[in-house]
Amino acid sequence: MNFAQPKSGSRGGNPTLVLCKPAFEAALSDEIAAKAPGAGNAGPHPAIEARGRGWLRIGCGAPLPPQPLIFERQRLPDARSIEGASRRGLARAAAESLLPALGSGGAPWTLHAFTPDPNGAESLHKRAAGIGSAFREALRELAPRMSEAYRCPEEAPGKGCRVVQLCLTEAGLWVAQAPVNRLPSPFPGGIPALSHDPAAPSRSYLKIEEALAAFGEAPRAGQRVVDLGAAPGGWSYAFLKRGCRVTAVDRAALKLPSSEAYAGAVTHLREDGLRYRPERPVDWLLSDMLIAPGVTLGLLRKWIGRGWARRSIVNVKLPQREPYAALRPLERFLGEAGLAGGALRQLYHDRREVTAWGHIAPLKAGNSGKAKRRP
């Protein structure tokens, strides 16, 4: 499922909660300050009223930048703070607060109950799940017809479905509702449900699987792929499973599972990925190299400018200080490069990094798009 990309931010009568990867609250704040309508002043955006682990609270009616932002995982527009002494009390208060907006009709809806920090205290996760169950019980009593229209998140329609979000932070419970296509992610808390393949060579396999879901296009059998910085082979493995032909470029060894299915489908070149040049344009450029954002920018300039690939998924490593400032030249270039369906996002399985993806636009007339042969 591709991530929706609405055109504008929320202007509801209540605050907006914007969620991010824990420890990246300052980066998200810097991004909002730089992109919000009327931005120009240095320092935190004045509409940011509070922050906690994995979330920022934006003041009522404050104009927000178009979503999704690079560091934004999920958004709760027009969010309401709910008070109560028990799970049932919180759930019933949340249901009562949303009913006027939701109505009692039979339109499909789903429920996301979560905490902003997926690696936080287990007790908080259990409490959020308990409030979610109690919320559905309260709706069965308050609005039976609406209760019957509930769909579990895995089966909820991607279009026309409303999402009720119950976000339990260390500061309390927040509740919001919005159509799924007005949210930056269709997943609870912005976290996709992916299963790790035990045969995958590394955890990075989940990074590329999430990136492909965000890209919205699956690789097809027979497509040609270049994987720069491939070792130990998690990204290459994801494409080999789909029948692609992969050129893996890395001085280190690959740890792909031994399988006759991959015989002849992968070529391992022990070369420097920054110096590699394909003999002809390929269908996919992949890169997960441990290089600075400025070096990644140079890599993309070369591959996009010379038409060496039709699609790209590139992981960008972030510095310890001011990560958003380090990304701005790359973000500006990607906006100017005309990548169709392109995006730059910090995905759930990214660590101190973000991922860029998109279709590379056709070359201008007079450029054949043929790659020069490697010496």
C-alpha angles and dihedrals in degrees: 000000000000122000115254116240111202119198101236145020130258125277100181126149093252133055122282122230115212116194128207142165108293112262091029097083091109092050091051090047091052091049093050091048090052097045106033116111109274092019117160107110119102120239133038118341108261092228092065100101101175143352138202137172105315099354147077126198116219119202124256114286094356111153112247131199118260112279148275098049121196094254097033116110100175139344133219106200119199090007121189126211111230125204128198142133098231140032091253092047092050092046094050092047089050092050093048092049093053101041096084090056097040098042123203098275129121101252112137118262138167137204130234114190113178149127123248092239110057089189095049131107114325090220090062091050091051091048091051091050090048092051089050092054091046090049091059090047090052091051092051086061100037101038113011095176092053090047090057090055092061117124124190113246093253092055100035113124114251093225129051094008121129120219122214110202123200108187116185112198129177085259096054145280125319125189131193140158132207140148111277091241090061093060127084091230133025091211127092107270088353091287117129121216105240128165119220115235107229089213092058113111095227148000089264086080088078091052092058093042090054091046091052090051089051092046090055096218127094121215114253130222113271096024116136118238135188115202112193115200088013102164129146086018111240095134094041090051092056090056096040089055088059094052099259126147109239133199104198113199117196137115090224125079124269121232100202116156112261108253135151087221090071096045107125092001096093129052117192115206114189093213141119107275092214091060098042119114122186119233090230137000115291133207097240136026113198124183131175099158124151096242135127120269091250091055090048088053090054091049092052093045089057098045096042095040093051096041094237095149138028096211133020139197112183129176116216120205116219130221121239093248130051098352095179093054089053090053099049097088090049092046091050092049093049090051091052095042094069099230106180111232088002124163142167113212142155102236125204094254093047114102118193089344144074133221130233123197141165150123111279110236119243114272121258120266113282095034110100094198091228112144119230114249117256115251 
